[in-house]
């Protein structure tokens, strides 16, 4: 689920939680991955039955720290994107 994280309040619900509730209520039994940027938001999404909560900035920082410390090898060479828009890791 690639829905941006926005601040919530008295009049705003997290749209990711609403989507989780809706798809589960409709009987969807597949796995759902959601992105979050805050620990509290991640915990709330797990409580709302998200199967996997990705935290892109935290996850990338941890991977970079492992590469810098030598605990993990650097990613392989990059391949050019066929459309020339971005580079893809091998």
C-alpha positions as CSV (number, residue, x, y, z in Angstrom):
1,X,0.0,0.0,0.0
2,X,1.8,3.1,-1.2
3,X,-0.2,5.8,0.5
4,X,1.7,8.8,1.9
5,X,1.8,9.4,5.7
6,X,0.0,12.5,6.8
7,X,-0.5,14.0,10.2
8,X,-3.8,12.9,11.7
9,X,-6.0,14.6,14.3
10,X,-9.5,14.8,15.5
11,X,-11.0,15.1,12.0
12,X,-8.4,13.1,10.1
13,X,-8.0,9.3,10.2
14,X,-4.9,7.6,8.7
15,X,-6.1,6.6,5.2
16,X,-3.9,3.5,5.3
17,X,-5.8,2.2,8.4
18,X,-9.1,2.9,6.6
19,X,-7.9,1.0,3.5
20,X,-6.7,-1.9,5.7
21,X,-10.1,-2.1,7.4
22,X,-11.9,-1.9,4.1
23,X,-10.0,-4.7,2.3
24,X,-10.1,-7.0,5.4
25,X,-13.8,-6.3,5.8
26,X,-14.3,-7.3,2.1
27,X,-12.6,-10.6,2.8
28,X,-9.2,-10.0,1.3
29,X,-6.9,-12.6,3.0
30,X,-3.7,-11.8,1.1
31,X,-0.6,-10.2,2.6
32,X,-0.5,-6.4,2.8
33,X,2.7,-4.3,3.1
34,X,2.5,-0.7,4.2
35,X,5.1,2.0,4.5
36,X,5.4,4.2,7.6
37,X,7.9,6.8,8.8
38,X,7.2,6.8,12.6
39,X,7.5,4.0,15.1
40,X,4.1,4.8,16.6
41,X,2.5,4.8,13.2
42,X,4.1,1.5,12.4
43,X,2.8,0.0,15.6
44,X,-0.7,1.2,14.8
45,X,-0.6,-0.3,11.3
46,X,0.6,-3.6,12.7
47,X,-2.3,-3.5,15.1
48,X,-4.6,-2.8,12.2
49,X,-3.5,-6.1,10.6
50,X,-0.8,-5.0,8.2
51,X,1.3,-8.0,7.5
52,X,4.5,-6.1,6.8
53,X,5.3,-2.5,7.8
54,X,8.3,-1.0,5.9
55,X,10.1,1.9,7.3
56,X,12.1,3.1,4.3
57,X,14.3,5.8,5.9
58,X,15.1,3.6,8.9
59,X,15.6,0.5,6.8
60,X,17.9,2.3,4.4
61,X,19.9,3.9,7.2
62,X,20.5,0.5,8.8
63,X,21.5,-1.0,5.5
64,X,23.9,1.9,4.8
65,X,25.4,1.5,8.3
66,X,26.0,-2.2,7.7
67,X,27.7,-1.5,4.4
68,X,29.9,1.3,5.9
69,X,30.9,-1.0,8.8
70,X,31.7,-3.8,6.5
71,X,29.0,-6.1,8.0
72,X,27.3,-6.3,4.6
73,X,28.7,-6.1,1.2
74,X,28.0,-3.2,-1.1
75,X,25.2,-3.8,-3.7
76,X,26.2,-5.1,-7.1
77,X,26.8,-2.9,-10.1
78,X,23.9,-0.8,-11.3
79,X,22.2,-1.5,-14.6
80,X,20.9,1.3,-16.7
81,X,17.1,1.6,-16.8
82,X,15.8,0.7,-20.3
83,X,13.9,4.0,-20.4
84,X,16.8,6.0,-19.1
85,X,14.8,7.3,-16.1
86,X,16.6,5.6,-13.2
87,X,19.2,3.0,-12.4
88,X,18.2,-0.4,-11.1
89,X,20.4,-2.6,-8.8
90,X,21.3,-6.0,-10.1
